Amino acid sequence: MAYETIVVETSDDVCTITLDRPDAMNAINSQLLGELVKALEEADRSDKVRCIIVTGSDKAFAAGADVTEMADKSFVDMYVNQLYARDTDRFANVRKPVIAAVAGYALGGGCELAMMCDFVIAAENAKFGQPEINLGVIAGMGGTQRLTRLVGRSKSMDMHLTGRFMDAEEAERAGLVSRVVPVKKLREEALAAAGRIAEKSLLATTAVKQAVNRAEETSLAEGLRFERAMFYAMFSTDDQSEGMSAFREKREAQFRDK
């Protein structure tokens, strides 16, 4: 499928989706988000893809939502049309692992987009923020909820109420990103991480994603019950047998997703 606001490349079981609105610093509008979700769903269905990377440019992952698309809308417009809601819900249903590779600005909707991914690898020049307060609104694509779960109430309140930005080093300390790497090595590091994930059993990686996500949505007791159920279910798969046989035989496992 031809896209206008993203670039999609697939190689070695990894699909890389690059946001491509350079004149707007990759600001998220309905077209970009819609194309991104379509590409994610296509990769999710593809037998050739085992892990997905979402990235932007060296200067901007995504510098926010496109204000020009929203400025003249009324409450009724937003409420009836549910701007961005359907696509972000579809994003959440992607089952394969999704890595955000973030350089430059990840602000507002850009920060929210990064948090929709399963984990974030940040370049040293990355800047994260939820500055919607400066526009007289609040985050609308999960920012108040996901950021609070990732960095805690106090730091989330600080960012949402003041609109200040968080640099890569602080973001790593706070738990927003998993690691920080040089700008020039961002794509290399993201591809290496995706490549390692792609070597695993797809049954296991999707189970991990479900179990970890469940931790944010339920009590510890319920989460533990879910984890145990998923753990036991893995023993009905050929991949479990292969993985443990390979370990005992000191060889690389050859997973077949069965």
N, C-alpha and C positions, 0 to 999 in steps of 0.2 A: 504494500500500500504506500502511496506517495503522501508525504507529510510536508507541511509548510513551516512548522514552528519547532520541529525536533528532527534530529538525525539518528537513525537506528542502524547499528552495526552488530552483526553476530559472528563470533569466531570462537572456536574451541569451547563450545558449550556455554559461552557467556554472551548475553545480549547487553550491549551498552547503548543507553538512550541519552542523547545529549540535547539539552534544551538549547534552542537556537533562535532567539529573538535578540540579536546583538544590539540593535538600535534602541531597544528598551531595557537593556541589561537583564534580559530574560524574565521580565515581569510577567507574572502569570495572568493570563486572561482565559476566557472560556474556551477559545480555540486551542491554546497550548495545553490546558489541562485535559480537554477532551481527547486530543491526539495522544498525549502521554498515556492516558488510561487505556486507550485502544491498543497502543504499542505494548503496554504491560500485559494486557489480557492476551494478546497474540503470542507474546513470549511465554506466558504462563501455559498456554495450550500446546506450544511447540515441543516436539520430541527432541529438537536440536538444542534446546536451551535448558540449562540446569541452575543458572544463577543470573541475576539481572543487576546492572549498575545504572543508576541515574546520576547524571553529572551536568555541569554547565561549562562556563568558560573560566579562564584563570582570574578574571576580574569579578565575575558574578555567577554564582550558582543560580540564584533568582533573587532580584532586588526587591521583591514584594509582589503583591497583587497589583494588577493594572488599575490605577485609580481612575483613569479616564473612562473605563468601562462601568464604574460604579457611581461616579460622582453625581449624576443626575437621576439616579433611581430613587424611588420612594419605598417606604416600608412595604406597601402592597406589592410592588415589583419584586422586591427581594423575597418576601414571604411566599408569594404565589409561585414564582419561578425557581425558588430554592437555589440561588446562584451558588455554584460549585458543590453543592451538597451531594448530588447524585454521583458525580465523578469521584469525590473523595471517598464515598461509601464503596464504590467499585474498587478503588485502589486498595482499600482495607481487605478486600476479598481475594487479592492475589496470593496464591499459596506458595509459590517459589520464593526463595530468599532474595531480598532486594537491598542492595547497598547504595547509600548516598555517598558520592565522592564530591566534597564541597570545597571550593576555592572562592575567595572573594566574598561578596555579600550574600548572605542568606537571611533575608529580612522579611518580616511579616509572613505572607504566604510562602515565601521561599524557605523560611525557617520551619514553617508548618509542613511543607512538602518534604524537607529533609527528615523531620521527625516521623513522617508516615512510613519511611523506609525502616528496615529492620535494624540497621546500625549505620553510623556515620563515620567515615574517614575524612578528616579535615586537613586541608593544607594550612601551612603556617600563617597565611594571610587571611584566613577565614574570619568573618564577622557575623555573629548571630544576633538577632534581635526581633522583638515584637513591638514595633513603634506605632501601632495603630492608634494609641492614645493621642498621638500628635495630630491625628486626622479627625478626632472627635468620635471615634468608634472603638471597638474592641476586636480582638482576633476572632475570625469566623470559620477557620478550617481546622480547628482542634488545638490552637495554640495555648489557650488557658488550661486545657486538660492534659495534653501530652507533655508540655513543658513542666508543669507541676509534678507530674509523675516521675519525670526524668531528673529534675534538679532540686525538687523540694519546694514547699510553699513560699518560704521567705525569698529565695532568689527569683522564683517565678513572679511573685508580687513586685519585687524590685524592677524587673525587666518590663513587665506589663504596665506598671504605674508610671515609671519614669521615662520609658522608651529607650533606655540606654542599650548599647551594644555589648556583647560579650565576645572577647577575642578567643582564638583557638585554644590558647593555653588554659584560660579560665573554663572554657567549655569542656575540655578534657577533665579538669579537676572536678567539675560539677557533675559529670556523668552524661552530658549531652552528646559527646562524641567518644568513640572508642579509642582513637589514636590520632596523633598529629604528625604529619610528614611534610617534607619540603614541597613547595608548589610544583617544581619540575618532576617530582616523583609521585604525584598524586595518582595519576592514571595508572602508572606502573604498580603502585601498591594496591590500588583497588582491583586491578585485574589479577594480581597475585592472590589476593584474598578470595576473589570470586572463583579463581581456578582451583583453589584448595577446596572450596565448598562444592564445586562441580565434580570433584573426585569422589565425593561421598555418596551414599545411598540417598536417592531422592525421597524415598519413603521416610528415611530418618531425618533428613533436613526439614521436610515439611512438618513432621511430628514435633521437632524441636521448636519450630516457629509457632505452632499452635500452643504448645505447652508454655513457652515463655510469655506469649501474649496473654494467656489465661491468667498468669500471675498478676497482671494489671487489672483484671476484670472481676476477680473473685477473692474470697477469703483464703488464708493459707491452707486451712483444712480442705476446702474444696479444690484448691490448686494441687495439693498433694494427691488427692484422689484421682484427679484428671491425669497427673503425671504418671502415677502407677498404672492406670489403665492403658496409657499410650506405651509405656515401657513394656508391659506384658504383651501388648498387641504386636510389638516388634518381633516377638518370638514365633509369630505365625508366618514370617517372611523368609524367603530364600536368602535375602541380603544379610539377615542376622546370622544364619548358618555359615554363609561365605565369609563374613567379617570375622567371626570367631575362629573359623578354621584357618583363615589366612594368618591370624595372630599367632595361633599355636604352631603353624608351619613356617613362621618367620618370612612371609612373602606379602606382596601387595594384594589387597583385596580387589576383586573384579566384580563390582556391584552391577546388578541387572535390573534394579528397581522392581523386584518381584518378591 
